[in-house]
Each structure stands twice: as C-alpha cells, then as structure tokens.
Amino acid sequence: LMCPNNIAALGWMPWVFLGVETAWSRGKNWILLAGLVGAMQMLTGAPEFILLTWGMIAMVAAVHMVRSPKGNRHRLLLRLGFVILLAAALAAAQLLPFMDLLIHSQRHPGYASADWSLPIWGWANFLVPSFRCFYRFFNVPAQFTQYWTSSYYLGIGTVALAVFALIKPLDYRVRMLGVVALMSFWLALGDAALLFKWLRQGIPVLGFMRYPIKFVVCLAFVIPLLAAFGLTGWWGRSSPEPGKNRRLLWGIGAVLCGLIAVILWWDYRYPPSHGNLVRTQINGVSRAVLLATMLAGVVWLGGSPKRHNLFWLRIGWLCLTFLDFLTHLPQQNPTIPNYALAPGIVQLSPVPRHGQSRVMMTPAAALDMHGYATQDPFSDFICCRFGLFMNLNLVDGIPKVDGFYSLYLREADRIRMHLYAQPEISPALMPLCDFLGVSYITVPGKPFEWQPRTGFLPMLTIGQRPVFADDLTCLSAITQGGFDPQQTVFLPLEAQRACAVTNTVTARILSSRFAPHQIDAELSSPQTTLLVIAQAYYHCWKAYVDGIPTPIYRANHAFQALEIPAGHHRVRLVYEDKSFRWGALISALAAAVGLALYWRMRNRRT
C-alpha cells in the first residue's frame, strides 16, 4: 500500500490484456470495452506500469501477427490501433496536462539511474522471502538495496507450476511469457546486469523512469499466468504420459527445496549483520513444507478418481496458497487509529496560510526525519505530523517550502536542491528564505519543534529594480549571498526588450486575496513598476491588469513577475490549463462516440 496508484495499475493490468486480446479477436463491442479498461488503467497515474503493460501487449500482438494469416493481420492491427486511440482519448483529460507537466519537469532523458534495483541475490526471495531482509521500520521487511517494495514474493507453489509450464509448454504463449519473465528479471537487476544500462543509453526516453525494481511488476503478472498454464497442462492430461509429468513435477519440487536448503545454509554460514537468522530459517523451512503439501495436492487433484471431491480439493489448494502469502512475511501494512490524521495537531500561532507565509524544515531536520524509526507506527506517524514531514502539512493546511512529489517544475526543483544541499542553511540562503516567506523553521536539533522567523516577505511584493541575467547567473546570485529580494528582482535576458522598468519604485499593495487557482490584488504605483509573486512559474498561469492580458516573466529563476503601469490597478492571476480543457473535450467526445457506437451495434444486433 506504499504506492496505491501502482497497485491499482497492476490490478488493471490483466484486465487490459484480456480486453485487448479479446478485442482484436472478436471486434465489435469488445473494442469499446478494451478501450474503457485501458483508459481506467491510464487514469491510475502510474506511467511506468502503463508503459510496461502496453509494451507487453505490443510483444504479444507482434507474435500474433506473425502467426496469423495475412488476411487477418490488417484487421488485428486496425482493431489494436482503435483500442489504443480510444483509451488515450478517454484519458486525455489527464494525459495531456501530465505530458505538459512532464515536459517542464525535472525529469529528463538522463534523469533515471540504477538506484533501487533488484540485488544479485534477489532471486532467492522468490523462494525464501525473508532472506537478507531487515526489519527496522516497525517490523516491516526491507532490502538495503531497494525500498520501493517490501516483498515481491509470488508464492512457492506458483513458482513451481510456472517452471513446470516452461518445461512442458502447451503453446507458443507459454514460451512468450517465459521470455517476458526472463527479460523482466534481467532488467530489474539494473546496471549490474548491463541490459538496463544499455537500454537507457540506446532509448533515451527510458531515462524518465526510476527504480529498475519496478520491472518485477511484469513478473507479478506473468508468473501466475504461467502457473495457470501449468495447471492446465496437468489437469488437461495433454501428455499421454501422466507418470512422466508426475515425476517431472516432483523433480521440480525437489530442485526448489534443494535451492531453499542452499539459501538457508548460506544465510547460516554467512549471517548478515542486519538480518534475523532464526526468522529466515523458519521462513525457509515453512516454504519447503508448503511446497511439498501443495505439489501433493496438485498430483492428487490430477489423479483423483472421485470427481465429486475435486471441488473441495481445489478449495483446499487455494487455502494453502492463501496461507503461503499470509505467512511469508510479517505484517507489511501496519495500521494506526484514524484520529492520527485529525487536523490541529501542529499548533503554530499565528498559523501560516496560503498567500501569507510558509514553514520550512531545515535540511538537518529532514535528514533526522528520514533516519528516524521506531517500532511503534503510531508514534512514528505522530512525530512526522509534528515535523510536517513529506506532505503531512496538507492535513493541517499549512504551506511549506518543500514536499514529496514524483514531478517538480524544473526551475523550482533547482531552488529546492540548493536549499537542501547542505545539512545547515547557510547565511547566504537566508535572503532566499525571506523571499519565499519562511515564517517558521525547525529548532536546531529538535526536528519536531518550530521557531518563528522575522524579516520574511509576503507572497506579493512590488517596486523592485530588475536585473537581467541568464539562468546560471541568476541562480548563483540568489543562492550565493548578497541577494536583496526587497530591492532587486532577477529577470531572464529575453525580458529586457519588453520590460520598461529600470529602477526601484515606491509602490503599494492595497489588498490581496488568494483562492484556489486565482490571486487578486489591488495596488497603486506612481510609475511603471514590477509586481513579484513568490509562486512557481508555469505557463498555465495568466495575468490580467484591469482585465487586459499581461505577460508573466520568470523572476528570480523560478518565480513570477509582471509589469504594472502607473496608477491604481486591479491585478488578477488565474490558472488556465488549456491542455486540461482540450483533454476534457477530447475525453467527452470519445465517450460520446463510444456510447453512440455501442447503441448502434446493440440495435443492429437486436
């Protein structure tokens, strides 16, 4: 449950496969259904899983096209294309703004690295899930090499049946799934296995993805399918030699039990400093016992002459599978009382509000919070609440300088990185903190306590003298000291021709109001001046002075400024996302067309 949208995308993956494969085989309403299911997975917002899903679908489609008669290939390609187009159109309201944000984000083709990859010995966790795990974070297992998932265990019986299917393949789909499983495991190893490194170098777009461990998602999809093919081959009596199949299945079980014994011996002979030897030994022995019991159940299911017993035998086998998952590791999702999320735990007076000021964890406090751990999840969470850690400031509605997100605006992320580059905030960065409106900062050595700051500026300031510089010079000027945000604002070189302001101006902001997606202000100036907004620059923000559109400049490397004529004026900044509007229109049209086609086909059938 650490990444719920990833779990949702994984949950939709088999339905997308089933819908798409049925659509290119049967057509008609199945195309509409497949497009709807594909759109639902896209709306989960897990781009890596969506790409992996459609990458595997493309591989399956390519194999189908090779094996299909020439007359059917054009039909298959046309139906698949229509499904993709429909799924993308239905999800356009989210896809278009996402792509726009991705273009302006900190993620670039060289962004990804091989951090958090599957360790070389990670294959052992498919058989002994607790091998080389530590339990520091309130008894939730983790590997030192990756923290994306606490377990990728797929079931010892599932693995045995998948191996059986690969040795005795029913058709080409089993071989294809085997290739997918092998490639997924290879890629999950990251740069250590070279393939992921070569792909990142040859296909730069893969640089937007992070954490090679995510490729185990393909294994989580493929291995159970292979196990299902294994059961089909066993129960279907596809082989004229059932005795040979029985010996093969027991041989696979013996090999897996032997590997479990080797893993346990290695853990006993070379115990890790962070592991739990007794827990690992019990974990491995229990998996071997479950494997033997489950294989015996499969053999019994395949050879039972009493057909009326098959239902209860299958239920028993499924219960063993559930027991395997239930006991393979300690509780992976600890719970806490819901009142831990009640607002008002953090008491600050006055409370910072949007448009007024922000709070900021010091870099040292952020490091302490990252390293802080307790065996009590409630205490851990309450401490994070007091420290407004990650995004917990949103529970209390308190603005904060940083946050935890997958995507950051490129220039704003550079500012964040400079603020948190060193354990302590240097005096040279204090003017930048003033510009950002930091009114509270954590107490040194006490990451759960806050102390007020003075000298911070409001979100709207006016009258600064513009200094035109390139990005590198601007970033250096506001982070290396000597920056006075009350007197100076840095603008890009391309704004020099359009900007008529040359010096500081004594102007006033008479009133301001901040609302979602909108800022309103009333101000007065004796001559043309600049209004500076300590809000991240993004092209979707539009400014209007007395209703007249006014360009917004990128100020102080990552923020906003606009030119205000002399006199009394009303200024409005509005967030207008054209990508979302066009996407919503496309989604609505796609839904209307889909419904129309459905009713037409239904009436024709009637």
C-alpha positions in Angstrom: 0.0 0.0 0.0 3.0 2.3 -0.1 2.1 3.4 -3.7 -1.6 2.8 -4.1 -1.7 4.1 -7.7 0.9 1.5 -8.6 -1.2 -1.3 -7.0 -4.2 0.0 -8.9 -2.3 -0.1 -12.2 -1.1 -3.6 -11.5 -4.7 -4.6 -10.7 -5.9 -3.3 -14.1 -3.1 -5.0 -16.0 -4.6 -8.4 -16.5 -8.0 -6.9 -17.5 -6.3 -4.7 -20.1 -4.6 -7.7 -21.5 -7.8 -9.7 -21.6 -9.8 -6.9 -23.1 -7.2 -6.1 -25.8 -6.7 -9.7 -26.8 -10.4 -10.3 -27.0 -10.9 -7.1 -28.9 -8.5 -7.9 -31.7 -10.0 -11.4 -31.9 -13.7 -10.6 -31.8 -14.0 -6.9 -32.5 -17.3 -5.1 -32.1 -18.3 -4.2 -28.5 -15.1 -5.7 -27.2 -13.1 -2.9 -28.8 -15.1 -0.4 -26.8 -14.7 -2.4 -23.6 -11.0 -2.8 -24.1 -10.6 1.0 -24.7 -12.6 1.7 -21.5 -10.4 -0.7 -19.4 -7.2 0.7 -20.9 -8.4 4.2 -20.0 -9.1 3.1 -16.4 -5.5 1.9 -16.1 -4.2 5.2 -17.6 -6.2 7.2 -15.0 -4.3 5.4 -12.2 -1.4 7.7 -12.9 1.4 5.1 -12.9 3.2 5.8 -16.2 5.9 3.1 -15.7 3.3 0.3 -15.2 1.2 1.6 -18.1 4.2 1.5 -20.4 5.1 -2.0 -19.2 1.5 -3.1 -19.9 1.4 -1.8 -23.4 4.9 -2.9 -24.1 4.0 -6.5 -23.3 0.8 -6.1 -25.3 2.8 -4.9 -28.3 5.0 -8.0 -28.0 2.0 -10.3 -27.9 0.4 -8.5 -30.8 3.6 -8.9 -32.9 3.7 -12.6 -32.2 0.0 -12.9 -33.1 0.6 -11.0 -36.4 3.5 -13.3 -37.3 1.4 -16.4 -36.7 -1.9 -15.1 -38.2 -2.8 -15.5 -41.9 -2.0 -12.5 -44.0 -5.7 -11.5 -44.3 -6.1 -11.2 -40.5 -3.0 -9.1 -39.9 -4.5 -5.9 -41.2 -7.7 -6.5 -39.1 -5.7 -7.2 -36.0 -3.5 -4.0 -36.4 -6.6 -1.9 -37.1 -8.5 -3.1 -34.1 -5.5 -2.7 -31.8 -4.9 0.8 -33.1 -8.5 1.7 -32.4 -8.3 0.4 -28.9 -5.2 2.4 -28.2 -6.7 5.5 -29.7 -9.9 5.1 -27.7 -8.1 4.5 -24.4 -5.9 7.5 -24.9 -8.8 9.7 -25.9 -10.9 8.7 -22.9 -8.0 9.5 -20.6 -6.9 12.7 -22.5 -8.2 15.0 -19.7 -5.4 13.6 -17.6 -2.8 12.6 -20.2 -2.5 16.0 -21.9 -1.8 18.0 -18.7 0.5 15.3 -17.5 2.6 15.3 -20.7 2.8 19.1 -20.5 3.9 19.0 -16.9 6.4 16.2 -17.7 8.0 18.4 -20.4 8.5 21.2 -17.9 9.6 18.9 -15.0 12.9 18.0 -13.6 12.8 14.6 -15.3 14.9 14.4 -18.5 16.3 11.6 -20.6 19.3 11.2 -18.3 17.3 11.6 -15.1 17.0 7.9 -14.2 19.7 5.9 -12.5 20.0 2.3 -11.4 19.2 3.1 -7.8 16.8 0.7 -6.1 17.4 -2.3 -8.3 16.9 -6.0 -7.6 20.1 -7.3 -5.8 22.1 -10.1 -7.4 20.9 -12.5 -4.8 17.3 -11.2 -5.1 16.2 -14.4 -6.9 16.4 -16.1 -3.5 13.5 -14.0 -2.2 11.1 -15.8 -4.7 11.8 -18.9 -2.6 12.7 -17.6 0.9 11.0 -14.2 1.1 12.8 -13.1 4.3 16.3 -13.8 3.0 18.7 -10.8 3.6 15.8 -8.6 4.8 16.0 -6.2 7.8 13.1 -5.1 10.0 14.0 -1.7 11.2 10.8 0.2 10.3 8.2 -1.1 12.8 8.8 -4.7 11.7 8.1 -4.2 8.0 10.7 -6.0 6.0 13.0 -4.2 3.6 16.1 -4.8 1.5 19.1 -2.4 1.8 19.4 -2.2 -2.0 15.8 -1.0 -2.6 12.9 0.4 -0.6 10.2 0.5 -3.3 8.5 -2.7 -2.2 8.8 -4.8 0.9 8.1 -8.0 -0.9 7.8 -9.4 -4.5 7.2 -12.9 -3.3 4.7 -14.7 -5.7 4.1 -17.9 -3.9 6.3 -21.0 -3.8 3.6 -23.2 -5.4 3.0 -20.6 -8.1 6.7 -20.6 -9.0 6.8 -24.4 -9.1 3.9 -24.6 -11.5 5.3 -21.8 -13.7 8.6 -23.8 -14.0 6.5 -26.9 -14.9 4.7 -24.9 -17.7 8.0 -23.7 -19.1 9.4 -27.2 -19.3 6.3 -28.6 -20.8 4.9 -25.7 -22.8 1.4 -26.1 -24.2 1.7 -23.5 -26.9 3.7 -20.5 -28.1 2.2 -18.2 -25.5 4.0 -20.1 -22.7 7.3 -19.5 -24.4 6.5 -15.9 -25.0 5.6 -15.4 -21.3 8.8 -17.1 -20.4 10.8 -14.6 -22.5 8.9 -11.7 -20.8 9.7 -13.2 -17.4 13.4 -13.6 -18.2 13.7 -10.0 -19.6 11.8 -8.5 -16.6 14.1 -10.2 -14.1 17.1 -9.2 -16.1 16.0 -5.5 -16.3 15.1 -5.5 -12.6 18.8 -6.2 -11.8 19.6 -2.7 -13.0 23.0 -1.7 -14.2 24.7 -4.7 -12.6 23.2 -6.9 -15.3 24.1 -4.3 -18.1 20.8 -4.7 -20.0 19.0 -1.8 -18.3 22.1 0.4 -18.7 22.3 -0.4 -22.5 18.6 0.3 -22.9 18.8 3.7 -21.2 21.7 4.6 -23.4 20.0 3.4 -26.6 16.5 4.6 -25.8 16.8 7.9 -24.0 13.1 8.1 -23.2 13.6 5.4 -20.6 15.5 8.0 -18.7 12.2 9.3 -17.4 11.7 6.0 -15.4 13.1 5.4 -12.0 14.0 2.3 -10.0 14.6 -0.9 -12.0 13.0 -2.9 -9.2 9.7 -1.9 -10.8 10.3 -4.4 -13.6 9.2 -7.1 -11.1 5.7 -6.0 -11.8 5.9 -7.9 -15.1 6.9 -11.0 -13.1 3.9 -10.5 -10.8 1.7 -10.5 -13.9 3.5 -13.3 -15.9 4.4 -15.9 -13.3 0.7 -16.6 -12.2 -0.3 -16.9 -15.8 2.5 -19.5 -16.4 1.3 -21.3 -13.2 -2.2 -21.4 -14.7 -0.8 -22.9 -17.9 1.0 -25.4 -15.8 -2.3 -26.4 -14.1 -4.0 -26.6 -17.5 -1.3 -29.0 -18.7 -1.6 -31.1 -15.6 -5.4 -31.3 -15.3 -6.0 -31.4 -19.0 -3.9 -34.5 -19.4 -2.3 -33.0 -22.5 0.6 -35.5 -22.2 0.0 -39.2 -22.9 2.4 -40.0 -20.1 0.9 -38.8 -16.8 3.5 -40.7 -14.9 6.3 -38.7 -16.6 4.5 -35.5 -15.7 4.2 -36.6 -12.1 7.9 -37.3 -11.9 8.7 -34.0 -13.5 6.6 -32.1 -11.0 8.2 -33.9 -8.1 11.6 -33.3 -9.6 10.9 -29.5 -9.8 9.8 -29.6 -6.2 13.0 -31.4 -5.2 15.1 -28.8 -7.0 13.3 -25.9 -5.4 13.6 -27.5 -2.0 17.3 -28.0 -2.7 17.7 -24.3 -3.6 15.9 -23.4 -0.3 18.4 -25.6 1.6 21.3 -23.8 -0.1 19.9 -20.4 0.7 19.4 -21.3 4.3 22.9 -22.8 4.6 24.4 -19.6 3.1 22.4 -17.5 5.5 23.7 -19.6 8.4 27.3 -19.8 7.2 27.5 -16.0 6.3 24.9 -14.3 8.5 24.2 -10.7 7.7 24.7 -8.1 10.4 21.2 -6.7 9.9 19.1 -9.9 9.4 17.4 -12.3 11.7 18.8 -15.8 11.4 16.1 -17.7 13.2 13.3 -16.0 11.3 14.9 -16.7 8.0 15.5 -20.4 8.8 11.8 -20.8 9.9 10.7 -18.9 6.9 12.6 -21.2 4.5 11.6 -24.5 6.2 7.9 -23.5 6.2 8.1 -22.6 2.5 9.5 -26.1 1.8 6.8 -27.8 3.8 4.1 -25.7 2.0 5.7 -26.5 -1.4 5.6 -30.3 -0.7 2.0 -30.1 0.5 0.8 -28.0 -2.5 2.5 -30.3 -5.0 1.0 -33.3 -3.4 -2.4 -31.5 -3.7 -1.8 -30.9 -7.4 -0.9 -34.5 -8.0 -3.9 -35.7 -6.1 -6.2 -33.3 -8.0 -4.9 -34.6 -11.2 -5.3 -38.3 -10.3 -8.3 -38.4 -8.0 -10.9 -40.9 -9.5 -13.7 -39.3 -7.3 -14.7 -36.3 -9.3 -17.1 -35.1 -6.6 -14.0 -34.5 -4.3 -12.3 -32.1 -6.8 -14.2 -29.0 -5.6 -13.1 -29.4 -2.0 -9.6 -30.4 -3.1 -9.2 -27.2 -5.2 -10.6 -25.1 -2.4 -8.0 -26.7 -0.1 -5.2 -25.9 -2.5 -6.3 -22.3 -2.8 -6.4 -22.1 1.0 -2.8 -23.3 1.1 -1.9 -20.7 -1.4 -3.5 -18.0 0.8 -1.7 -19.4 3.8 1.6 -19.1 1.9 1.0 -15.4 1.2 -0.4 -14.7 4.7 2.7 -16.2 6.5 5.5 -15.4 4.1 6.5 -12.2 6.0 5.3 -10.3 9.0 2.5 -7.7 8.5 3.5 -5.5 5.6 0.9 -2.7 6.1 0.7 -1.7 9.8 -2.3 0.4 10.7 -2.8 3.3 13.1 -6.0 4.8 14.6 -7.7 7.2 12.2 -7.5 10.1 14.8 -3.8 10.2 14.0 -4.9 12.1 10.9 -7.1 14.6 12.8 -6.2 18.2 11.9 -4.9 20.6 14.6 -2.1 18.5 16.0 0.5 21.1 15.0 0.0 24.3 17.0 1.5 27.4 15.4 0.5 30.9 16.3 -0.1 32.7 14.0 -0.8 29.8 11.7 0.8 30.3 8.2 -1.8 30.5 5.5 -1.6 30.3 1.7 -0.6 33.7 0.4 0.9 34.8 3.7 3.9 32.7 4.6 5.4 29.2 4.6 7.2 26.9 7.0 10.4 25.1 6.2 12.1 22.1 7.7 15.9 22.6 7.9 18.0 20.2 5.9 19.3 18.7 9.1 15.7 18.1 10.4 14.8 16.5 7.1 17.8 14.1 7.4 16.8 13.3 11.0 13.2 12.5 10.0 14.4 10.3 7.1 16.6 8.3 9.5 14.1 8.3 12.4 12.5 4.9 13.0 10.5 3.3 15.9 8.8 0.0 16.4 5.5 1.8 17.1 3.9 3.1 13.8 1.6 5.4 15.7 4.4 7.2 17.5 6.4 7.4 14.2 3.4 8.9 12.4 2.7 11.5 15.1 6.3 12.6 15.1 6.1 13.0 11.3 2.9 15.1 11.9 4.7 17.4 14.4 7.5 17.8 11.9 5.2 18.4 8.9 7.3 15.7 7.2 6.8 15.0 3.5 3.3 16.1 2.6 1.7 15.9 6.0 1.5 19.7 6.1 -1.5 19.3 3.8 -3.5 17.7 6.7 -3.3 21.0 8.7 -3.5 23.2 5.6 0.0 24.8 6.4 2.0 25.9 3.3 5.5 24.5 3.2 8.6 25.2 1.1 9.3 21.6 0.1 7.2 18.5 -0.4 7.4 14.9 -1.7 6.3 14.5 -5.4 7.1 12.5 -8.4 7.4 15.6 -10.6 8.7 19.0 -9.8 8.9 22.0 -12.0 12.4 22.1 -13.4 13.5 25.6 -12.1 11.7 25.3 -8.8 13.4 22.0 -8.2 16.8 23.6 -8.6 15.9 26.1 -5.9 14.8 23.3 -3.6 18.0 21.4 -4.2 20.1 24.4 -3.3 18.1 24.9 -0.1 18.7 21.3 1.0 22.2 20.8 -0.4 23.9 21.2 3.0 22.8 20.0 6.5 22.6 23.5 7.7 21.1 26.6 6.0 23.9 28.9 5.2 23.5 32.7 5.9 23.8 33.3 2.1 20.4 31.5 1.7 18.6 33.5 4.3 17.5 36.2 1.8 16.1 33.5 -0.4 14.2 32.2 2.6 12.9 35.7 3.2 11.7 35.9 -0.4 9.9 32.5 0.0 8.1 33.9 3.0 9.5 31.4 5.5 7.9 32.4 8.8 8.7 29.2 10.8 11.7 27.0 10.8 12.6 23.9 12.8 14.6 24.2 16.0 18.2 23.0 15.6 18.5 19.5 17.0 14.7 19.2 17.5 13.0 18.3 14.2 9.6 18.1 15.9 9.6 21.7 17.2 9.2 25.0 15.3 10.5 28.5 16.0 9.3 31.7 14.3 11.4 33.8 11.9 11.3 37.5 11.3 12.0 39.5 8.2 10.2 37.3 5.9 8.3 38.8 2.9 4.7 38.4 1.9 4.0 36.4 -1.2 3.3 39.6 -3.2 6.0 42.3 -3.3 6.3 45.4 -5.5 8.7 48.0 -6.7 11.9 46.0 -7.1 14.7 47.0 -9.6 15.0 44.5 -12.4 18.4 42.8 -13.1 18.6 40.9 -16.4 20.8 37.8 -16.4 20.9 34.3 -17.7 19.7 31.3 -15.7 23.1 30.3 -14.3 24.0 33.8 -13.2 20.5 34.3 -11.7 20.6 31.1 -9.7 24.1 31.9 -8.4 23.1 35.4 -7.4 20.1 34.3 -5.3 21.9 31.4 -3.6 25.4 32.7 -3.1 24.7 35.7 -0.9 24.1 39.4 -1.5 20.6 39.0 -2.7 18.1 41.6 -1.5 14.6 40.5 -2.6 13.0 43.8 -1.4 15.2 45.9 -3.8 16.1 43.5 -6.6 14.4 41.0 -8.9 16.3 38.9 -11.5 14.6 38.5 -14.9 15.7 36.5 -17.9 17.6 38.2 -20.7 14.8 37.8 -23.2 12.6 40.1 -21.0 14.9 43.0 -21.3 13.5 44.4 -24.5 9.9 44.2 -23.3 10.3 45.5 -19.8 10.2 49.3 -19.3 11.1 49.3 -15.6 14.7 50.3 -14.9 14.8 51.2 -11.1 13.1 50.7 -7.8 9.7 52.3 -7.4 7.9 53.2 -4.2 4.6 51.4 -4.7 1.9 49.9 -2.5 -0.2 46.7 -2.5 -3.5 47.9 -1.1 -5.2 44.5 -0.8 -4.7 40.9 -1.9 -6.8 37.7 -1.9 -5.7 34.2 -2.5 -8.0 31.4 -3.7 -7.6 28.1 -5.5 -6.3 28.8 -9.0 -6.6 32.6 -8.6 -4.9 35.6 -7.0 -6.5 39.0 -6.8 -4.7 42.2 -5.8 -5.3 45.9 -5.7 -2.2 48.2 -5.9 -1.1 51.7 -6.6 2.2 53.0 -8.1 3.4 56.4 -9.2 5.1 54.9 -12.2 5.6 51.7 -14.1 6.9 49.0 -11.8 7.1 45.3 -11.2 4.9 43.0 -9.1 6.8 39.9 -7.9 4.9 36.8 -6.8 6.8 34.1 -4.8 5.0 31.4 -6.6 6.5 28.9 -9.1 6.5 30.0 -12.7 4.4 27.9 -15.0 3.0 28.8 -18.4 -0.6 27.9 -17.3 -0.7 31.0 -15.1 -2.2 34.0 -16.9 -2.1 37.6 -15.6 -4.7 40.4 -16.2 -4.3 44.0 -15.3 -7.7 45.7 -15.2 -8.8 42.9 -17.4 -6.1 43.3 -20.0 -3.8 40.3 -20.6 -0.3 40.9 -19.3 2.8 38.7 -19.9 4.3 37.0 -16.8 8.1 36.9 -16.6 10.1 34.2 -14.9 11.6 36.0 -11.9 14.4 35.0 -9.5 15.0 31.9 -11.7 11.7 30.0 -10.8 9.0 32.5 -9.8 6.8 35.1 -11.3 6.8 38.9 -12.0 4.7 41.1 -14.2 4.8 44.7 -15.3 2.3 47.2 -13.7 1.6 50.6 -15.3 1.5 53.8 -13.3 -1.7 54.4 -11.3 -4.3 52.4 -9.5 -4.9 48.9 -10.8 -6.6 45.6 -10.1 -4.5 42.5 -10.9 -5.8 39.0 -11.3 -3.7 35.9 -11.8 -5.7 32.9 -13.0 -4.6 29.3 -13.6 -5.8 28.4 -17.1 -4.8 24.9 -18.2 -5.6 24.7 -21.9 -4.2 21.2 -22.0 -6.8 20.1 -19.5 -9.6 21.8 -21.3 -8.7 20.3 -24.7 -8.2 16.9 -23.0 -11.6 17.1 -21.3 -13.2 18.0 -24.6 -11.5 15.0 -26.3 -12.5 12.7 -23.5 -16.1 13.9 -23.7 -16.2 13.4 -27.4 -14.6 10.0 -27.2 -17.1 8.9 -24.6 -20.0 10.2 -26.7 -18.7 8.4 -29.8 -18.2 5.2 -27.9 -21.7 5.3 -26.5 -23.1 6.0 -29.9 -21.2 3.1 -31.5 -22.4 0.8 -28.6 -26.0 1.6 -29.1 -25.8 1.3 -32.9 -24.2 -2.1 -32.6 -26.7 -3.2 -30.0 -29.7 -2.0 -32.1 -28.3 -3.7 -35.2 -27.9 -7.0 -33.2 -31.4 -6.7 -32.0 
